[in-house]
Amino acid sequence: PDLMVVVAYGLILPQVVLDIPRLGCINSHASLLKVSTPISAEDTGGSLHDRLALIGPPAVVQAIAGLAAGTLEGEVQDDSLATYAHKLNKDEARIDWSRPAIELERLVRAFNPWPICHSTLNGEALKVLAASRTEGKGTPGEILSASKDGLVVACGEQALCLTRLQLPGGKALSFSDLFNSRREKFAVGTVLGQAADAS
């Protein structure tokens, strides 16, 4: 082949494979190289993935045209600014309530739709699909309030308002729907993610 194109491949290709194509290999993946897109406070891992899937192919076509015309100029990566992104696992998505709310809010968005942030509530798994930072203080993981507006849980700094959750055996629901039907599960003072509840 003249060229090999790799898209979102999770492993490092061996040199023997990279040496096969006459023009080498190009890779399209979610990192800041030539094409950029803003990340909003509402973006999730899923919405960003879908947007990158739309802007990636034209960038690849443009790179191929540049290679064919001999006008594409390579740029050496500064390895001191690079980090290796390992494969995500479910353990990384377990919520550590001692962390600041701003970090947990970002994790909830980043890990949606997979592996989904999770904790425990009275010994049962609790998946958190949407949350936002809010004011509040208490023991990390403590439920500070519960209303149709959301479940407010204390963090290491500030609090997190959980607005979309999934209980075991159920589907993901807005907290207002859960609050209407399962209000007793979300008593103020209950602490999420206690070691005794670890699943």
Contacts in CASP RR format, 6 or more apart in sequence:
PFRMAT RR
TARGET T0000
AUTHOR 0000-0000-0000
METHOD contacts of the structure
MODEL  1
PDLMVVVAYGLILPQVVLDIPRLGCINSHASLLKVSTPISAEDTGGSLHD
RLALIGPPAVVQAIAGLAAGTLEGEVQDDSLATYAHKLNKDEARIDWSRP
AIELERLVRAFNPWPICHSTLNGEALKVLAASRTEGKGTPGEILSASKDG
LVVACGEQALCLTRLQLPGGKALSFSDLFNSRREKFAVGTVLGQAADAS
1 20 0 8 1.000
1 21 0 8 1.000
1 22 0 8 1.000
2 21 0 8 1.000
2 22 0 8 1.000
2 23 0 8 1.000
3 21 0 8 1.000
3 22 0 8 1.000
3 23 0 8 1.000
3 24 0 8 1.000
3 25 0 8 1.000
3 26 0 8 1.000
3 64 0 8 1.000
3 67 0 8 1.000
4 17 0 8 1.000
4 18 0 8 1.000
4 20 0 8 1.000
4 21 0 8 1.000
4 24 0 8 1.000
4 25 0 8 1.000
4 26 0 8 1.000
5 25 0 8 1.000
5 26 0 8 1.000
5 27 0 8 1.000
5 28 0 8 1.000
5 60 0 8 1.000
5 64 0 8 1.000
6 13 0 8 1.000
6 25 0 8 1.000
6 26 0 8 1.000
6 27 0 8 1.000
6 28 0 8 1.000
7 27 0 8 1.000
7 28 0 8 1.000
7 29 0 8 1.000
7 60 0 8 1.000
8 28 0 8 1.000
8 29 0 8 1.000
8 30 0 8 1.000
9 27 0 8 1.000
9 29 0 8 1.000
10 87 0 8 1.000
13 25 0 8 1.000
17 25 0 8 1.000
18 24 0 8 1.000
18 25 0 8 1.000
23 67 0 8 1.000
26 60 0 8 1.000
26 63 0 8 1.000
26 64 0 8 1.000
26 67 0 8 1.000
28 56 0 8 1.000
28 57 0 8 1.000
28 59 0 8 1.000
28 60 0 8 1.000
30 48 0 8 1.000
30 49 0 8 1.000
30 52 0 8 1.000
31 85 0 8 1.000
34 59 0 8 1.000
34 63 0 8 1.000
35 55 0 8 1.000
35 56 0 8 1.000
35 59 0 8 1.000
37 48 0 8 1.000
37 51 0 8 1.000
37 52 0 8 1.000
37 55 0 8 1.000
39 48 0 8 1.000
43 109 0 8 1.000
44 109 0 8 1.000
44 110 0 8 1.000
44 112 0 8 1.000
44 113 0 8 1.000
45 109 0 8 1.000
45 110 0 8 1.000
45 111 0 8 1.000
45 112 0 8 1.000
45 113 0 8 1.000
46 112 0 8 1.000
46 113 0 8 1.000
63 72 0 8 1.000
66 72 0 8 1.000
88 111 0 8 1.000
88 114 0 8 1.000
88 115 0 8 1.000
89 115 0 8 1.000
90 115 0 8 1.000
90 118 0 8 1.000
92 111 0 8 1.000
92 115 0 8 1.000
93 107 0 8 1.000
93 111 0 8 1.000
93 115 0 8 1.000
93 116 0 8 1.000
93 117 0 8 1.000
93 118 0 8 1.000
94 117 0 8 1.000
94 118 0 8 1.000
94 119 0 8 1.000
95 104 0 8 1.000
95 107 0 8 1.000
95 117 0 8 1.000
95 118 0 8 1.000
95 119 0 8 1.000
95 128 0 8 1.000
95 192 0 8 1.000
95 193 0 8 1.000
96 104 0 8 1.000
97 104 0 8 1.000
97 119 0 8 1.000
97 140 0 8 1.000
97 141 0 8 1.000
97 153 0 8 1.000
97 154 0 8 1.000
97 155 0 8 1.000
97 156 0 8 1.000
97 192 0 8 1.000
97 193 0 8 1.000
98 140 0 8 1.000
98 155 0 8 1.000
98 156 0 8 1.000
99 155 0 8 1.000
99 156 0 8 1.000
100 155 0 8 1.000
100 156 0 8 1.000
100 157 0 8 1.000
100 158 0 8 1.000
101 133 0 8 1.000
101 134 0 8 1.000
101 155 0 8 1.000
101 156 0 8 1.000
101 157 0 8 1.000
101 158 0 8 1.000
101 159 0 8 1.000
101 160 0 8 1.000
102 133 0 8 1.000
102 157 0 8 1.000
102 158 0 8 1.000
104 117 0 8 1.000
104 131 0 8 1.000
104 155 0 8 1.000
104 160 0 8 1.000
105 131 0 8 1.000
105 132 0 8 1.000
105 133 0 8 1.000
105 160 0 8 1.000
107 117 0 8 1.000
108 117 0 8 1.000
108 128 0 8 1.000
108 129 0 8 1.000
108 130 0 8 1.000
108 131 0 8 1.000
108 160 0 8 1.000
111 117 0 8 1.000
112 129 0 8 1.000
112 130 0 8 1.000
116 127 0 8 1.000
116 128 0 8 1.000
116 129 0 8 1.000
116 166 0 8 1.000
117 127 0 8 1.000
117 128 0 8 1.000
117 129 0 8 1.000
118 125 0 8 1.000
118 126 0 8 1.000
118 127 0 8 1.000
118 128 0 8 1.000
119 126 0 8 1.000
119 128 0 8 1.000
119 141 0 8 1.000
119 192 0 8 1.000
119 193 0 8 1.000
120 126 0 8 1.000
120 192 0 8 1.000
120 193 0 8 1.000
120 194 0 8 1.000
120 197 0 8 1.000
120 198 0 8 1.000
120 199 0 8 1.000
121 167 0 8 1.000
121 185 0 8 1.000
121 186 0 8 1.000
121 190 0 8 1.000
121 192 0 8 1.000
121 193 0 8 1.000
121 197 0 8 1.000
122 185 0 8 1.000
122 190 0 8 1.000
122 197 0 8 1.000
123 196 0 8 1.000
123 197 0 8 1.000
123 199 0 8 1.000
124 167 0 8 1.000
124 168 0 8 1.000
124 197 0 8 1.000
124 199 0 8 1.000
125 167 0 8 1.000
125 168 0 8 1.000
125 199 0 8 1.000
126 165 0 8 1.000
126 166 0 8 1.000
126 167 0 8 1.000
126 192 0 8 1.000
127 165 0 8 1.000
127 166 0 8 1.000
127 167 0 8 1.000
127 172 0 8 1.000
128 162 0 8 1.000
128 164 0 8 1.000
128 165 0 8 1.000
129 164 0 8 1.000
129 165 0 8 1.000
129 166 0 8 1.000
129 172 0 8 1.000
130 162 0 8 1.000
130 163 0 8 1.000
130 164 0 8 1.000
131 160 0 8 1.000
131 161 0 8 1.000
131 162 0 8 1.000
131 163 0 8 1.000
131 164 0 8 1.000
132 160 0 8 1.000
132 161 0 8 1.000
132 163 0 8 1.000
133 158 0 8 1.000
133 159 0 8 1.000
133 160 0 8 1.000
133 161 0 8 1.000
134 152 0 8 1.000
134 158 0 8 1.000
134 159 0 8 1.000
134 160 0 8 1.000
134 161 0 8 1.000
135 158 0 8 1.000
135 159 0 8 1.000
136 144 0 8 1.000
136 152 0 8 1.000
136 154 0 8 1.000
136 158 0 8 1.000
136 159 0 8 1.000
137 144 0 8 1.000
137 154 0 8 1.000
137 158 0 8 1.000
137 159 0 8 1.000
138 144 0 8 1.000
138 154 0 8 1.000
138 159 0 8 1.000
139 154 0 8 1.000
139 191 0 8 1.000
140 154 0 8 1.000
140 155 0 8 1.000
140 156 0 8 1.000
141 153 0 8 1.000
141 154 0 8 1.000
141 155 0 8 1.000
141 191 0 8 1.000
141 192 0 8 1.000
141 193 0 8 1.000
142 153 0 8 1.000
142 154 0 8 1.000
142 189 0 8 1.000
142 190 0 8 1.000
142 191 0 8 1.000
142 192 0 8 1.000
143 151 0 8 1.000
143 152 0 8 1.000
143 153 0 8 1.000
143 186 0 8 1.000
143 187 0 8 1.000
143 188 0 8 1.000
143 189 0 8 1.000
143 190 0 8 1.000
143 191 0 8 1.000
143 192 0 8 1.000
144 152 0 8 1.000
144 153 0 8 1.000
144 154 0 8 1.000
144 159 0 8 1.000
144 188 0 8 1.000
144 189 0 8 1.000
145 151 0 8 1.000
145 152 0 8 1.000
145 188 0 8 1.000
146 152 0 8 1.000
146 175 0 8 1.000
146 179 0 8 1.000
146 183 0 8 1.000
146 186 0 8 1.000
146 187 0 8 1.000
146 188 0 8 1.000
147 179 0 8 1.000
148 175 0 8 1.000
148 176 0 8 1.000
148 179 0 8 1.000
148 180 0 8 1.000
149 161 0 8 1.000
149 163 0 8 1.000
149 175 0 8 1.000
149 176 0 8 1.000
150 161 0 8 1.000
150 162 0 8 1.000
150 163 0 8 1.000
150 175 0 8 1.000
150 176 0 8 1.000
150 179 0 8 1.000
151 161 0 8 1.000
151 162 0 8 1.000
151 163 0 8 1.000
151 165 0 8 1.000
151 175 0 8 1.000
151 179 0 8 1.000
151 186 0 8 1.000
152 159 0 8 1.000
152 160 0 8 1.000
152 161 0 8 1.000
152 162 0 8 1.000
153 159 0 8 1.000
153 160 0 8 1.000
153 161 0 8 1.000
153 162 0 8 1.000
153 192 0 8 1.000
162 175 0 8 1.000
163 174 0 8 1.000
163 175 0 8 1.000
164 172 0 8 1.000
164 173 0 8 1.000
164 174 0 8 1.000
164 175 0 8 1.000
165 172 0 8 1.000
165 173 0 8 1.000
165 175 0 8 1.000
165 178 0 8 1.000
166 172 0 8 1.000
166 173 0 8 1.000
167 178 0 8 1.000
167 182 0 8 1.000
167 185 0 8 1.000
178 185 0 8 1.000
178 186 0 8 1.000
179 186 0 8 1.000
END
